[in-house]
Amino acid sequence: MLIMLLKMASVTALIVMLSVMIWIWVNHEKLTIFGKVLIGLIYGTCAILSTHLGIDYVNMLLNVRDLGPLIAGIFFDPISGLIAGFLGGIERYIVGEYFGIGEYTRVACGISTCLAGIIGACVRYVINGRKIPVAYCFFVGAVMEVFHMYAIFITHRDDMMMAFKVVDACSLPMISFTAVGMALTAIIIYTYEYGFTDFFKHKKDEDIPIARKFQSRLFFILVVLITINFLGVYFLQTESARQNAIYTLNQSEENIMIHYNSTGKVSDRIKVGTDGFFCIYSEETGMIKQGAHAGETFSSVEMKFLKAQANRDMFTREYFGVESLCKVKRIDKVTLLLVAAPIHEIYWFRDIEIYETAFSAILLFAVVYVLISLIVNLIVVSKLNRINETLVKITNGELDEVVDVKDSYEFKRLSDSINKTVDALKGYIEEAKHRIEEELEFARNIQMSALPTQFTFKGRDEFNLYAMMEAAKEVGGDFYDFFFVSINKLALVVADVSGKGIPGALFMMRAKTAIRSYAATNTSLSDILFKVNNVLCEGNDADMFVTAWVGILDLSTGLIECANFGHEFPIVMRADGDYEIVKDVHTLPLATFENTKAKVYEIKLSIGDRIFLYTDGVPEATNKQNEQYGMDRLISVLNRNKACTTEELLKIVRKDVAQFAEGTEQFDDITLLECEFTKYCKITIKSE
């Protein structure tokens, strides 16, 4: 037996190794029709070699022929499995029918190998590329060989004794090694694919599909029921066989005694079952006087034992090399009658029944298990998956999706409940959206009211000024401001907060207030912005910042004292020239670091000169081709329309940006401000 086990293990290991190498070769590549056929031919050849290189065991040839087609179908492609199965199965029948190789089981083996390819193809088609569990691979391999053994019984109903001998010798090794080969192939391939740790990683209950849990419990329940049924049949058949044997021995004993008492001899025509025997012994000589095994003798110890058993119940003992159920009867004072029936004869029918019962139960179990699993998947799991897919869409914001799984009362209630919940949620969302829109509109009005909208000052004609701000959302982070610091000094501010929406708007209000408040102290621009920066750094847990351009125009001289905190470059137009970018020096944005000193510089304006300020929402505006508006286009538009008033010019620029965007959603706030210096201020500050 050890040699047989080693040979079977070696053949199985070779097929597993071949499978792993082929899988590595084709891994992650879509098989062409040539590749599918080639793999089918390779495994078909493995099946053929298994037929011709069978392993001799108790005058039977063992093999793992069905392993190749199963692996080809399950792990590679249905076409490969079909080719391997039919190639190996048809060849097996031909060599049995016409060349006498395994002639007795040619039909059963041929059908089994063809069916192995079909089952492998079906499993592959059903799993559709998913990972089939190792336990299922083991189960498929075992069930396939159970069918193989059962087919031998089915095709030899007229010779059950020989069929039993074949099945008794072949079933355990062939079933075991085919199942183990399938499981080993799965383990090695999945370990290579997903890694050793992933293969043995324990899954939480919530990560295990309900179908898998149901199948596990169904498998356990069916195994328990089949085992109980098998044990019950085994004990009933055993007791029935024993009772029949006892009846046969009693009847044989009675017939022998009737004939012996009437003739003094034993008839050769009297038989005990098929292979049973009887003997008459003389206690004086120890010789067999008449009956089977004439001339045989027993030792004195054996004669003593037989005398002790006379007229008692049945006992089991080995006689003439055969273990038998025996009965001894005393004929007279010196003569004993031994009637015996071999154990193998008593229980051979029981053993056949047990094999057939076990095989049919396993096959029935497999069919029931698969059908119930498919039905549960069809009736329950597939419906749950449809509901989950719809719920995923709903949770992703597609609230118009409707759950429409109403194949049963329970699913109809579930679908209706989900749909009602979604409808209620849509109502709440619409209500909340309306409320938020109202609040944002209110916030927008507050923000816009904080921006100056009066662009002329009574009695002041030293400048022309216009500004606009358009938020990307309901409220924005951009702002502009202009105000008199003193009677002849005008402050100009354009700024962009790093955030948008409500947070940006709140920080914008804070920055605007700080700049206006500290500018009113009429100190130097450097000191004003130093204090503004430190105030904005305080409590800035959100790490927001402000890019800003701040300038104070002295209307009596036309000199602007400026500072640029990481903002866009200003654009200046001279009265007799074009708009040009002034590439000034930058300071870090406000609220970045405390105690940051501004890099102050000056710009000198003459009568008729203009300064144009803007935020990055202008040059960075994009169209549908994801192209940016850019500075070149901005300068071009300004120069083409430099004869316009400041108000007209800003509206033209805004319109041009909108046309460039082609309806693309505005992603950043847009702020524009232009100031034209028209005359020197003649107002002087009177000293007290």
VOGU-3710 file (C-alpha; in Angstrom, 3 decimals, decimal comma):
1> mlimllkmas> 0,000/0,000/0,000  2,828/2,399/0,814  4,253/2,033/-2,687  0,809/2,694/-4,146  0,395/5,827/-2,033  3,813/7,148/-3,069  3,107/6,554/-6,755  -0,354/8,167/-6,582  1,093/11,130/-4,674  3,862/11,542/-7,275
11> vtalivmlsv> 1,457/11,514/-10,230  -0,882/13,958/-8,491  2,033/16,257/-7,613  3,229/16,269/-11,249  -0,211/17,331/-12,504  -0,446/20,026/-9,813  3,024/21,368/-10,683  2,147/21,377/-14,386  -1,059/23,285/-13,608  0,768/25,909/-11,564
21> miwiwvnhek> 3,369/26,454/-14,317  0,669/26,811/-16,993  -1,294/29,187/-14,767  1,794/31,373/-14,203  2,371/31,348/-17,958  -1,138/32,572/-18,821  -1,811/34,590/-15,641  -3,601/37,941/-16,222  -3,636/37,348/-19,970  -6,809/36,829/-21,939
31> ltifgkvlig> -6,626/33,398/-23,503  -6,906/33,261/-27,273  -8,797/30,404/-28,884  -5,419/28,845/-29,705  -4,385/29,038/-26,042  -7,643/27,479/-24,903  -7,293/24,586/-27,339  -3,628/24,099/-26,426  -4,417/23,873/-22,707  -7,239/21,439/-23,473
41> liygtcails> -4,844/19,253/-25,463  -2,245/19,340/-22,677  -4,700/18,161/-20,047  -6,296/15,704/-22,464  -2,823/14,192/-22,899  -2,504/13,996/-19,100  -5,784/12,040/-18,990  -4,564/9,665/-21,735  -1,241/9,069/-19,964  -3,139/8,310/-16,744
51> thlgidyvnm> -4,992/5,571/-18,613  -1,850/3,895/-19,953  0,366/4,452/-16,909  -2,063/3,249/-14,245  -0,713/2,239/-10,837  -1,096/-1,464/-10,031  -2,797/-2,153/-6,709  -4,328/-5,537/-5,725  -4,641/-6,413/-9,416  -6,409/-3,113/-10,159
61> llnvrdlgpl> -5,048/-0,098/-12,080  -5,427/3,211/-10,218  -5,236/6,644/-11,853  -6,201/10,317/-11,515  -7,491/10,655/-15,074  -10,358/12,996/-14,159  -8,055/15,495/-12,416  -6,759/17,001/-15,678  -10,130/17,906/-17,260  -11,377/19,319/-13,941
71> iagiffdpis> -8,342/21,609/-13,570  -8,472/22,657/-17,236  -12,115/23,667/-16,954  -12,160/25,267/-13,498  -8,853/27,158/-13,485  -8,465/28,062/-17,166  -11,410/28,013/-19,568  -14,600/26,010/-20,246  -13,383/25,157/-23,756  -10,143/23,751/-22,338
81> gliagflggi> -12,085/21,582/-19,883  -14,396/20,222/-22,583  -11,522/19,380/-24,922  -9,527/17,649/-22,173  -12,556/15,727/-20,898  -13,768/14,403/-24,246  -10,244/13,672/-25,466  -9,408/11,621/-22,375  -12,853/10,010/-22,096  -13,212/8,924/-25,734
91> eryivgeyfg> -9,665/7,583/-25,828  -10,357/5,623/-22,627  -13,385/3,932/-24,188  -11,566/3,152/-27,463  -8,557/1,458/-25,830  -10,885/-0,518/-23,576  -13,224/-1,596/-26,374  -10,671/-2,395/-29,091  -7,349/-2,959/-27,316  -8,496/-4,635/-24,098
101> igeytrvacg> -6,924/-2,032/-21,767  -9,248/-1,787/-18,750  -12,035/-3,357/-20,756  -14,242/-4,057/-17,733  -14,655/-0,366/-16,733  -14,314/1,245/-20,183  -17,884/2,617/-20,236  -17,895/3,958/-16,683  -14,417/5,478/-16,989  -15,092/7,018/-20,397
111> istclagiig> -18,341/8,633/-19,254  -16,732/9,861/-16,029  -13,804/11,565/-17,784  -16,089/13,262/-20,323  -18,317/14,410/-17,477  -15,262/15,758/-15,600  -14,597/18,120/-18,510  -18,255/19,170/-18,628  -18,385/19,825/-14,866  -15,126/21,780/-14,969
121> acvryvingr> -16,505/23,916/-17,802  -19,809/24,507/-15,989  -18,109/25,506/-12,731  -15,846/27,933/-14,589  -18,826/29,430/-16,404  -20,819/29,838/-13,184  -18,008/31,407/-11,121  -17,200/33,715/-14,077  -13,609/34,431/-13,090  -14,230/34,664/-9,350
131> kipvaycffv> -12,048/32,781/-6,894  -13,566/29,384/-6,152  -12,917/28,387/-2,494  -10,421/25,611/-1,835  -13,074/23,577/-0,012  -15,262/23,702/-3,131  -12,357/22,492/-5,290  -11,858/19,549/-2,921  -15,587/18,858/-2,963  -15,813/18,917/-6,784
141> gavmevfhmy> -12,872/16,535/-7,119  -14,284/14,102/-4,578  -17,809/14,117/-6,026  -16,439/13,557/-9,527  -14,661/10,377/-8,460  -17,691/9,234/-6,440  -19,663/9,389/-9,674  -16,842/7,456/-11,361  -17,186/4,622/-8,822  -20,976/4,719/-8,891
151> aifithrddm> -20,917/4,451/-12,682  -19,065/1,135/-12,325  -21,965/-0,238/-10,288  -24,528/1,179/-12,716  -22,857/-0,353/-15,777  -22,351/-3,793/-14,167  -25,649/-4,685/-12,545  -25,265/-8,230/-13,865  -21,878/-8,743/-12,207  -22,070/-6,919/-8,898
161> mmafkvvdac> -19,454/-9,076/-7,177  -16,722/-8,095/-9,639  -17,917/-4,476/-9,675  -17,693/-4,496/-5,899  -14,101/-5,774/-6,002  -13,103/-3,022/-8,435  -14,816/-0,274/-6,444  -13,541/-1,588/-3,113  -9,947/-1,449/-4,348  -10,104/1,820/-6,324
171> slpmisftav> -12,575/4,125/-4,590  -10,623/5,423/-1,595  -7,288/6,203/-3,328  -8,825/7,651/-6,497  -11,378/9,794/-4,649  -8,793/11,016/-2,140  -6,012/11,933/-4,579  -8,325/13,614/-7,110  -9,862/15,741/-4,337  -6,478/16,558/-2,779
181> gmaltaiiiy> -5,035/17,407/-6,208  -7,831/19,914/-6,831  -7,393/21,474/-3,397  -3,580/21,715/-3,703  -3,865/23,361/-7,110  -6,242/25,969/-5,675  -4,061/26,606/-2,615  -0,842/27,121/-4,609  -2,449/29,269/-7,309  -4,334/31,483/-4,855
191> tyeygftdff> -1,306/31,837/-2,595  0,779/32,908/-5,579  -1,933/35,318/-6,744  -3,067/36,891/-3,466  -0,148/36,179/-1,133  0,320/33,791/1,745  -1,026/36,130/4,434  -4,118/37,078/2,409  -4,937/33,428/1,794  -5,030/32,600/5,497
201> khkkdedipi> -6,413/35,972/6,654  -9,424/35,593/8,889  -12,484/37,386/7,599  -14,896/39,184/9,846  -18,511/38,093/9,827  -19,615/41,281/8,097  -17,155/40,620/5,252  -18,550/37,155/4,476  -21,364/37,088/1,879  -24,685/35,698/3,070
211> arkfqsrlff> -24,585/33,126/0,252  -21,307/31,758/1,620  -22,703/31,539/5,140  -25,841/29,800/3,890  -23,808/27,337/1,825  -21,554/26,529/4,793  -24,503/25,800/7,055  -26,316/23,864/4,340  -23,189/21,794/3,740  -22,863/20,968/7,434
221> ilvvlitinf> -26,549/20,051/7,816  -26,551/17,831/4,725  -23,343/16,089/5,813  -24,838/15,370/9,233  -28,081/14,032/7,735  -26,268/11,863/5,179  -23,922/10,512/7,851  -26,840/9,605/10,123  -28,641/7,966/7,209  -25,494/6,064/6,205
231> lgvyflqtes> -24,888/4,782/9,729  -28,510/3,742/10,058  -28,411/1,828/6,769  -25,080/0,267/7,723  -26,336/-1,094/11,046  -29,610/-2,316/9,527  -27,841/-4,053/6,654  -25,299/-5,587/9,021  -27,950/-7,016/11,302  -30,031/-8,210/8,350
241> arqnaiytln> -27,025/-9,986/6,832  -26,216/-11,627/10,157  -29,789/-12,800/10,647  -29,833/-14,259/7,123  -26,556/-16,055/7,784  -27,867/-17,539/11,027  -31,007/-18,684/9,248  -28,910/-20,273/6,492  -26,709/-22,101/9,016  -29,720/-23,396/10,964
251> qseenimihy> -31,412/-24,604/7,800  -28,243/-26,265/6,564  -27,745/-27,951/9,933  -31,312/-29,258/9,895  -30,983/-30,641/6,347  -27,664/-32,313/7,161  -29,080/-33,943/10,322  -32,161/-35,253/8,531  -30,042/-36,852/5,825  -27,418/-38,132/8,256
261> nstgkvsdri> -29,948/-39,688/10,644  -31,695/-41,498/7,791  -28,627/-42,696/5,872  -25,697/-42,390/8,272  -23,937/-40,346/5,607  -23,677/-36,724/4,499  -24,996/-35,776/1,066  -22,540/-33,921/-1,165  -25,492/-32,048/-2,628  -26,129/-30,173/0,615
271> kvgtdgffci> -24,477/-26,694/0,536  -24,111/-23,944/3,091  -24,690/-20,778/1,092  -22,276/-20,266/-1,808  -18,839/-20,607/-0,225  -19,902/-22,141/3,130  -18,872/-25,600/4,310  -19,681/-28,266/6,913  -17,641/-31,067/8,513  -18,342/-34,098/10,798
281> yseetgmikq> -15,628/-34,920/13,358  -14,897/-37,906/15,514  -13,739/-37,017/18,995  -11,949/-40,374/19,239  -9,783/-40,009/16,145  -9,970/-36,310/15,468  -10,580/-37,217/11,836  -13,261/-35,820/9,540  -15,443/-38,790/8,746  -17,634/-37,258/6,063
291> gahagetfss> -18,435/-33,874/4,441  -16,295/-31,068/3,062  -12,534/-30,972/3,688  -12,336/-34,754/4,071  -9,039/-35,884/5,485  -8,449/-32,700/7,459  -7,648/-33,032/11,154  -7,860/-30,719/14,134  -5,524/-30,513/17,049  -6,609/-31,583/20,507
301> vemkflkaqa> -6,834/-27,926/21,517  -9,164/-27,197/18,611  -11,229/-30,318/19,361  -11,560/-29,164/22,942  -12,747/-25,766/21,712  -15,302/-27,347/19,363  -16,646/-29,578/22,150  -17,070/-26,478/24,338  -19,089/-24,723/21,597  -21,415/-27,683/20,913
311> nrdmftreyf> -25,117/-26,692/20,916  -24,277/-23,085/21,820  -24,822/-19,843/19,900  -22,909/-18,793/16,799  -19,250/-17,849/17,022  -16,681/-16,403/14,615  -13,474/-18,319/13,887  -11,030/-18,901/11,046  -11,102/-22,354/9,496  -9,121/-23,509/6,474
321> gveslckvkr> -7,830/-19,950/5,931  -11,288/-18,331/5,864  -12,851/-16,330/8,696  -16,363/-17,698/9,141  -19,525/-17,577/11,204  -19,758/-21,067/12,733  -22,109/-23,369/14,632  -21,303/-26,732/16,281  -23,917/-29,446/16,986  -23,336/-32,708/18,830
331> idkvtlllva> -24,695/-35,626/16,830  -23,900/-38,344/19,354  -21,408/-38,950/22,144  -18,354/-39,014/19,875  -19,484/-37,055/16,800  -19,643/-33,262/16,167  -21,093/-31,320/13,240  -19,423/-27,998/12,244  -21,425/-25,718/9,930  -19,721/-22,488/8,746
341> apiheiywfr> -20,397/-19,549/6,393  -17,484/-17,234/5,388  -17,750/-13,653/6,659  -17,014/-12,222/3,200  -20,005/-14,126/1,839  -22,291/-13,019/4,662  -21,523/-9,312/4,269  -20,687/-8,926/0,580  -24,220/-7,834/-0,314  -24,234/-5,430/2,643
351> dieiyetafs> -20,947/-3,935/1,464  -22,281/-3,439/-2,040  -25,418/-1,808/-0,639  -23,328/0,441/1,609  -21,109/1,560/-1,277  -24,113/2,246/-3,482  -25,931/4,003/-0,650  -22,900/6,137/0,147  -22,209/7,013/-3,496  -25,835/7,771/-4,315
361> aillfavvyv> -26,188/9,828/-1,122  -23,054/11,855/-1,945  -24,210/12,456/-5,508  -27,689/13,363/-4,291  -26,090/15,607/-1,691  -24,049/17,360/-4,403  -27,090/17,853/-6,633  -29,289/19,084/-3,754  -26,528/21,333/-2,437  -25,919/22,929/-5,831
371> lislivnliv> -29,622/23,305/-6,641  -30,491/24,810/-3,259  -27,506/27,181/-3,497  -28,564/28,246/-6,981  -32,176/28,688/-5,899  -31,154/30,767/-2,876  -28,886/32,857/-5,082  -31,673/33,307/-7,601  -34,486/34,035/-5,155  -32,657/35,844/-2,342
381> vsklnrinet> -29,032/36,785/-2,970  -29,475/38,173/-6,494  -32,380/40,307/-5,271  -30,327/41,592/-2,340  -27,483/42,420/-4,724  -29,886/44,356/-6,949  -31,171/46,276/-3,938  -27,601/46,977/-2,768  -26,583/48,214/-6,220  -29,515/50,611/-6,204
391> lvkitngeld> -28,688/51,730/-2,658  -25,093/52,438/-3,694  -26,398/54,726/-6,441  -28,740/56,405/-3,967  -25,967/56,961/-1,408  -23,851/58,435/-4,222  -26,521/61,071/-4,713  -28,715/59,531/-7,424  -31,903/60,018/-5,435  -34,123/59,442/-8,461
401> evvdvkdsye> -33,153/55,749/-8,433  -36,027/53,446/-7,447  -35,726/50,011/-5,833  -37,902/47,763/-7,960  -37,447/44,254/-6,534  -40,967/42,989/-5,931  -40,766/39,266/-6,678  -42,030/38,322/-3,233  -44,004/39,819/-0,381  -40,889/40,438/1,715
411> fkrlsdsink> -38,889/42,078/-1,051  -41,894/44,174/-2,069  -42,178/45,492/1,492  -38,428/46,133/1,607  -38,431/47,930/-1,756  -41,440/50,041/-0,826  -39,913/50,946/2,530  -36,631/52,010/0,923  -38,431/54,034/-1,744  -40,589/55,773/0,868
421> tvdalkgyie> -37,485/56,525/2,936  -35,717/57,982/-0,107  -38,787/60,072/-0,994  -38,905/61,405/2,562  -35,165/62,082/2,407  -35,596/63,954/-0,870  -38,257/66,063/0,771  -35,995/66,853/3,722  -33,117/67,637/1,346  -35,266/69,955/-0,748
431> eakhrieeel> -36,474/71,695/2,372  -32,946/72,003/3,749  -31,666/73,145/0,355  -34,341/75,834/0,155  -33,548/76,978/3,677  -29,801/77,048/2,957  -30,390/78,965/-0,278  -32,382/81,536/1,624  -29,672/81,827/4,262  -26,928/82,045/1,620
441> efarniqmsa> -28,834/84,698/-0,255  -29,146/86,587/2,996  -25,401/86,133/3,598  -24,696/87,306/0,049  -26,728/90,444/0,608  -24,831/91,108/3,828  -21,487/90,560/2,094  -22,355/92,724/-0,893  -23,638/95,447/1,403  -20,220/95,422/3,094
451> lptqftfkgr> -18,555/96,304/-0,218  -18,690/99,966/-1,216  -21,048/100,609/-4,116  -20,854/104,420/-4,168  -18,023/105,174/-6,585  -18,237/108,977/-6,537  -17,658/111,346/-3,694  -19,327/114,745/-3,437  -16,933/117,537/-4,259  -14,115/115,127/-5,182
461> defnlyamme> -13,146/114,988/-8,856  -9,477/114,066/-8,553  -10,171/110,463/-9,648  -12,609/108,181/-11,448  -13,186/104,865/-9,707  -15,174/101,733/-10,355  -15,103/98,169/-8,911  -17,072/94,894/-9,036  -16,966/91,499/-7,346  -18,695/88,324/-8,536
471> aakevggdfy> -18,498/85,310/-6,243  -18,083/81,790/-7,622  -20,612/80,605/-5,040  -23,397/82,426/-3,278  -20,780/84,154/-1,138  -17,087/84,516/-1,832  -13,665/85,233/-0,419  -12,689/88,103/-2,737  -13,234/91,692/-1,757  -12,346/95,205/-2,787
481> dfffvsinkl> -12,393/98,403/-0,771  -11,568/102,083/-1,166  -11,779/104,822/1,406  -10,129/108,093/2,407  -7,337/107,757/4,927  -7,087/111,513/5,122  -8,492/114,434/3,162  -6,001/113,944/0,320  -5,144/110,239/0,595  -7,268/107,455/-0,897
491> alvvadvsgk> -6,729/103,793/0,097  -7,273/101,115/-2,580  -7,584/97,421/-1,617  -8,133/94,231/-3,666  -7,801/90,932/-1,844  -8,455/87,201/-2,229  -9,018/84,878/0,744  -7,722/81,304/0,383  -11,170/79,809/1,044  -14,488/80,125/-0,733
501> gipgalfmmr> -18,077/80,017/0,366  -19,078/80,794/3,940  -15,598/80,292/5,514  -13,972/82,529/2,904  -16,660/85,168/3,296  -16,239/85,272/7,085  -12,458/85,577/6,871  -12,899/88,193/4,137  -15,038/90,330/6,438  -12,439/89,980/9,157
511> aktairsyaa> -9,592/91,021/6,838  -11,547/93,943/5,358  -12,452/95,261/8,789  -8,859/94,982/10,048  -7,407/96,831/7,046  -9,933/99,665/7,222  -9,584/99,985/11,023  -5,788/100,192/11,126  -5,636/102,417/8,034  -7,712/104,992/9,915
521> tntslsdilf> -4,793/105,479/12,342  -3,068/107,394/9,530  0,305/105,774/10,326  2,730/104,486/7,738  1,530/101,766/5,359  4,188/99,404/6,669  2,959/99,750/10,266  -0,682/99,418/9,229  -0,118/96,136/7,384  2,199/94,793/10,108
531> kvnnvlcegn> -0,641/95,128/12,624  -3,258/93,755/10,184  -1,136/90,665/9,583  -0,702/89,926/13,295  -4,425/90,378/13,979  -5,326/87,923/11,202  -2,794/85,373/12,514  -4,509/85,297/15,902  -6,968/82,411/16,211  -6,408/81,328/12,618
541> dadmfvtawv> -6,892/77,624/13,411  -8,116/76,946/9,871  -4,751/78,197/8,494  -6,447/80,550/6,030  -4,538/83,371/4,390  -5,206/86,449/2,275  -3,431/87,596/-0,866  -3,901/91,353/-1,154  -2,726/94,450/-2,955  -2,986/97,575/-0,799
551> gildlstgli> -2,121/101,086/-1,942  -2,560/104,589/-0,579  -2,827/107,222/-3,327  -1,734/110,738/-2,429  -4,113/112,822/-4,515  -1,962/115,927/-4,112  1,102/114,317/-5,756  -0,171/111,205/-7,624  2,227/108,991/-5,638  0,919/105,577/-4,527
561> ecanfghefp> 2,562/103,857/-1,571  1,925/100,122/-2,271  2,409/96,640/-0,838  1,681/93,306/-2,576  0,998/90,286/-0,335  1,311/87,413/-2,836  -1,357/88,966/-5,073  -1,586/89,455/-8,855  0,629/92,135/-10,395  -1,062/95,536/-10,818
571> ivmradgdye> -1,552/96,906/-14,357  -0,873/100,592/-15,041  -1,831/102,648/-18,089  -0,095/105,935/-18,761  -2,152/108,743/-20,298  -0,153/108,578/-23,503  0,485/104,822/-23,533  -0,925/101,343/-23,140  -1,743/99,126/-20,218  1,391/97,427/-18,869
581> ivkdvhtlpl> 2,026/94,981/-16,034  4,031/96,302/-13,093  6,031/93,365/-11,743  6,323/94,528/-8,186  7,963/92,847/-5,217  5,852/90,453/-3,164  5,440/89,882/0,527  4,081/86,617/1,964  0,253/86,575/2,071  -1,418/88,049/5,129
591> atfentkakv> -2,067/85,646/8,044  0,791/83,355/6,963  3,338/84,206/9,680  3,259/86,666/12,564  5,488/89,759/12,623  5,880/89,802/8,851  6,959/93,231/7,553  5,551/94,440/4,256  7,840/95,248/1,328  6,528/98,726/0,509
601> yeiklsigdr> 7,213/100,345/-2,877  5,854/103,360/-4,842  4,076/103,976/-8,134  3,891/107,519/-9,550  0,700/108,435/-11,419  0,340/111,461/-13,621  -2,853/113,116/-14,755  -4,808/110,665/-16,953  -2,941/107,573/-15,703  -4,896/104,535/-14,560
611> iflytdgvpe> -4,190/101,599/-12,253  -6,107/98,336/-12,839  -6,377/95,732/-10,041  -7,890/92,226/-10,186  -7,899/88,807/-8,531  -6,706/85,473/-9,997  -10,250/84,546/-10,991  -9,681/86,574/-14,184  -6,461/85,134/-15,712  -7,240/81,621/-14,405
621> atnkqneqyg> -10,772/81,427/-15,824  -11,038/78,325/-18,044  -13,154/77,307/-21,002  -14,501/73,925/-22,079  -11,127/73,034/-23,616  -9,555/73,626/-20,184  -7,642/76,624/-21,547  -6,955/79,590/-19,254  -7,955/83,163/-20,021  -4,430/84,380/-19,340
631> mdrlisvlnr> -2,739/87,733/-18,921  -2,066/88,317/-22,615  -5,772/88,263/-23,410  -6,510/90,560/-20,450  -3,918/93,147/-21,572  -5,253/92,950/-25,127  -8,846/93,613/-24,023  -7,736/96,525/-21,826  -5,750/98,177/-24,606  -8,512/97,764/-27,171
641> nkactteell> -10,911/99,555/-24,849  -8,664/102,058/-23,104  -10,756/104,941/-24,341  -13,717/103,724/-22,270  -14,574/104,949/-18,823  -13,514/102,865/-15,834  -17,031/101,517/-15,402  -17,381/100,619/-19,078  -13,957/99,011/-19,160  -14,608/96,738/-16,176
651> kivrkdvaqf> -17,927/95,576/-17,620  -16,233/94,858/-20,972  -13,539/92,774/-19,242  -16,123/90,820/-17,262  -18,165/90,148/-20,401  -15,091/88,991/-22,298  -14,172/86,545/-19,506  -17,712/85,134/-19,574  -17,607/84,705/-23,378  -14,251/82,945/-23,133
661> aegteqfddi> -15,582/80,506/-20,507  -18,363/79,414/-22,898  -20,750/78,669/-20,067  -18,191/76,730/-18,017  -18,987/76,924/-14,331  -17,071/79,702/-12,599  -14,720/78,066/-10,110  -13,160/81,158/-8,564  -14,326/84,583/-7,418  -13,707/87,475/-9,817
671> tlleceftky> -12,938/90,979/-8,541  -12,011/94,045/-10,640  -11,071/97,609/-9,616  -9,735/100,528/-11,640  -8,826/104,033/-10,542  -8,050/106,893/-12,963  -6,086/109,865/-11,628  -7,736/112,966/-13,153  -6,323/116,008/-11,282  -4,212/117,018/-8,345
681> ckitikse> -5,927/117,719/-5,045  -5,816/121,394/-3,997  -7,279/120,830/-0,551  -4,883/121,420/2,315  -5,120/120,396/5,919  -5,478/123,413/8,199  -3,369/123,406/11,315  -4,995/124,418/14,537
//
